[in-house]
Each structure stands twice: as C-alpha cells, then as structure tokens.
Amino acid sequence: MLRKLHHNAYRCRDSEETRRFYEDFLGMRLASSLEIGKTKTGRKTAVLHTFYELDDGSYLAFFEDPDTPFDFKEQRDFDLHIALEVDRSVLEPMLEKGRAADIQTRGVSDHHFIHSIYFRDPNGYVIELTARLPNHADAMNPDKNDARGILDRWQATKSASF
C-alpha cells in the first residue's frame, strides 16, 4: 500500500532563486533537475522540475513554467505551509540565520507537541521548521488524542453554525 512520501511539488517563480533558498539557505541538496519539453499527451512545453532531498530520502520539488500563468501570492499558515522536521538544536540558529539573511522569519512557536519557526520562501510559501517535543508520540496517537471525536464535534458544530 502507501509506503511514504516521495515528493510534494509546487510551482516556483524562478528555479535559481528557489535553489538559493532551499539549497544554500536551508541546506537541502539539489538532487535532480528534469527539463520537460513535451507532455505525455504530446503537447510542447518548456518546464523545469527540480527536486531537493531531505534526510529521509523524500523530496520537495518545484516546477518552473514561465509560459503558464500562476497566481503567486503570500500564503497564510492556515492556507498553505510546508513543515520540515529538524532537531530542536537547529531552531534558534536557523531563526538567527533567517534574520541575518533578511528573510521574513518568525518563531519560536510552542504548539505543545512541537516547537516551530517559520520563513517565507521566494515564491511566497510558508516554510516551517519543526522539532518534536517529548510528548509528540502521544499527541499524534489517535488512541490517546481523541482525533476522531474532535473531528466529529467540529463537523457537528460547523453544520449547526453555518
């Protein structure tokens, strides 16, 4: 069945600008670049697909497609963010590195099962670096956290409110 995430892919404005953020700033290795000149349906195109590797062997990928309009905009955390896990010791140095590089940076936020810092990448996406707290396993265990009950109550309240 489903084993693990291979990659998530997003549009980017400029592949080199994106590379500087993900490889030079975050330290993710540019693992592959794939130039696409024709779609599987035979349509001519000019797209660059790049892949940045995480330590677990999964990838964060981007498509640059200069000929196809895309509405790049700053995203709110609740609309779209990409959360990447790090060791707790990484958060403060990366927070300072972001500030020194004049990258929109904020945090540390305590979510009671993770601590997080946030950056804005060159495409407007919110990038969250997150570190697990000791209670993370319990917080993410549906046998202990009432995940289904919370969802069901949300649905019932939402239906009654809207």
N, C-alpha and C positions, 0 to 999 in steps of 0.2 A: 504494500500500500504506500502511502505517502511517507517518505523517509526523513527528509529535511529540506530546508530551503536551499535551492541552488543560487538564485539571484532574484532581486527585485530590480526593475528597470524604470527609469524616469527620463523625461526629456531634459535636455540641457541647452543653454544658450550658446555656449562655446566650449568645445572639448578641452582645449588647453587651459582655459580659466578654471574649468571643473577639475582637471587633473591637478592643477596647483593646489586647490583646496583639499581634495581627497588624498593625494599622494604626498605633497610637500607639507601641508599643514597637519592633516590627521595621521599620516604615516601609513596609509593603505597602499599596497603595491598595485601599480597598473599591471594587471595580469594579461590582458588581451585587448586588442583593438580589431574590430571587424568592419571593413568597408563594404557596404551593401549597395550594389549598383542596379540590382533588379529584384523585384519582389518575387515570391513564389508563384504569383499569378502572372508573372511576365512583365509587369509594369516597370518602366525605367524609373530609377530613383537615385538619390545621392545622399546616403545616410552613413554616419559613423556610429558604431556601437562599441562602447568601452566598458571594461569590467575591472573593478577594484576589489582585491581579495581581503577577506577577513581571516583571522587566525584559525577559524574552524573549517576553512575551505569553501565557505559560501562567498557570494559576490554581491556587491552593489554595482549596478550597471546604469549606463546613461546612453541615450540616443540624441545625437545632434542631427537635425533635419532642417537645414536653413531654408528650404523651399516650401515647407509646410507650416503655416501659421500655428502658433501655440500661445495660449494666454498665460505667460509667466507672471506670477504675482506673489507677493509675500503671503505665506500661509500662516494661519493661526495654529497654535499647537493642537487644538481640537480638530482642525481640518485635516492637517497632514503633518506628520513628523516621522523621522526615521531615527529609531533608537538603537544605538550600538553599545554593547556591553563592554565595560573596562573594569580593571581593578580599582578599588577605592583610592589607592595612592596616585592614580592618574588624574583624578578630577581637578584638584587645585592647580597643579602645573599646567594643565590644558586650559583652565579658566584664565590663568595669567598669560599664557601663550596667545590665546584669542584676543585678549585685551591689548597686548603688545602689538599684535598684527592688525589692530584696528578692525577686527571682525566683530559684528554685533554678537555680544556674548552676555549670558546671564546665568545665575545659579549661585550657589548650590541649593537645589530644592529638595526638601525632605518629603518623600511620598510614603513614608512609613514602612516600606518594604524595599525601596531603592532610594538612592540619592542620585540626582541628575544635574547636569549642566547643559546649556543649550547654545547653539551657534546658528547663524543664518548663513547658508551657503550662497555661492554666486548666482544660483538660479532662483533664490527666494525660499527654498525648502528649509525647514527647521530640522537641525541635526541635534539629537540628544545623545550625550554620553552618559551612561547609567551604570551604577555599581550596586550590586546586591547587598542588602543588609542581612544579618544573621537569621531573621525571621522570613526570608524570601520564600523558602520552600513551603512553609505553612500558608503564607499569604497567597500563593499560587496553587494550592491544593484544594480542588473543589469539594473534597470530603470534609474540609475544615473551614472553608471560607464562605459557604452558602452562595456560591456563584449563581446557581440556577434560581434560587429563591429571590436573590436580589434582582435578577433579570425579570422574573415573573412579576414581582411587585412593581418594577419600573413600568413594564408593559401595561399593567392594570391601572396604575396611576396616570400614565401618559394617555391612555384611552379615555379615561374619565375627565382629564384636564383639557384635552384639545378637541 
